[in-house]
């Protein structure tokens, strides 16, 4: 009798696991954003993800938009972008300032006119604004020489849903934060952030002396903490937590057409290793954080020599040099 009971439990667990996998796999929103182009970097060693946080309001009600201080703009713009390198010499999470002043390649008009928009030099987030994930991935590859193997993009609604599904994310805040624009009001110290608080935390920048650069440090710190918590046994083995987590995450998640659930699992595991000290969190080496463009805009200019050292190390899966 005991053997039959044990066998029954094993079959139930296997059936539940297979069913969950098939259900989650069917919810993946795969898009063809990683296309070949003339001069594209060859596949390097290790695996490189481009992770994009967009300000898409899809899935948010008018009340949620007001509560989350997101505004009601249509379309989507990049709120953050990072390259996650998974390799034999440790995992590296590298933030790319959204105001980086870089060449943007020529591309077709997304309005469907069939016209080609000529190449220009602009802030890197304009590539995402004007051409979505496809133009952004090509822009990143062209300017870094890094071959991107996978792409992941999540909007506001998915971000909040993921955090709430795991019961909030535990963070230690160095100093109290009050930001009118994002609606953030946090005391200093260790605390558990809700989805609403988390979204405000990774978006706020006005309290920091270096604005966007400071915000990127917060984003790296938070995403590592989120990945660490999402991959804990208490989350993965509890169906009342796991199912909402998968549903909330995949509802607004966009990945490349070749990315599957096992690839996403590898992404989360690599992010967790970064938070546990087995990897590194860095920013593209900056040469001028207040570069003035010909139109008078303030942009971010990379340090050409130092950034190339970092990009080459990521592409070739060698030790990333400690340059700033």
C-alpha positions, 0 to 999 in steps of 0.5 A: 500500500505504501509503495502504491501511495508513493508511486501515486504521489510521484506520478502526480508531481510529474504530471503537475510539473509537465503540465506547468511547463506546457502551460507556461511555455504556451504563454511565452510571447516570442518575437523575431527581434534578433535578426542577422545583418551585414557586419553582425558580430559572430557568436561569441563564447558564453551566452549574452542576454539583452534585458530591457525594462520598458515603460509600456502601460499595457495591462494597467487600468487607469486606476493603476496608472494613477497609483503607480505614477506611470502617466498614460503615454501610448507606446513604449520607451526603454526605462532600463537596459542591461547586458547579462553575460553568462560565461566560464569566467563568471557572470557579468551584469552590465548596465547601458545608460539610456542616454548613451550617445551612439550611432543608430543604424538605418532602419525601416519606418515602423509606421509602415510607409516602407521608407528607410530612416537614415542612420544618425547619432542619437541617444540609445533609447531612441533606437527602442522608441523608434524601432522596438527590440529589433532596432535596439538589439542591432544598435547594441551589437553594432556599438559594442561588438557583442553578439546577443544570443537572447532578448527579454523585455518586460513592461510595468504591469509585468514587473509589478505582478512578478514582485507581488507574486513572490510576496515582495522583495527584501531590500536594504535602503541606505538612506530615506527616499522621497521622490514626488515624480515616482511616488516613492516614500521609503525609510532607511533600513531593511524592508520588503518592497511591494510591487508598487514600491519596487517600480518606483524604486527602480525608476526614481533618480532625482534624489541622486547626484548622478541621476540616471547612473545612480538609478542604474545601480539601484536597478542592478541591486534590485533585479539581483535581489528579485532573481535571488528570491524568485529562485528560492525553494519556498517559491519554486515548490509552492504552487500558490506562489509559483503559478501566479509568478509564472502568470504575472511574468509571462503575461507581459514578457517578450523574448526572442523567438529562440528563447524557451523556459529553460533559457529563462531559468538560466537567466534567473540563475545567473542573476542570482549568482550575481547577487550572491557574489559569484558575478559582477555588476558594472556599467559601461565605462563613461568618458563624459556623463554630461556630454553636450550634443550639437542640439544642446542635449545632455547625453552620456559619452562612453570611454572608447578605450575602456569600454572596448576592453569590457566589450571584448572580454564579454564577447570572448568570455574572458575576465572582465577588466576592472575599469571605470 
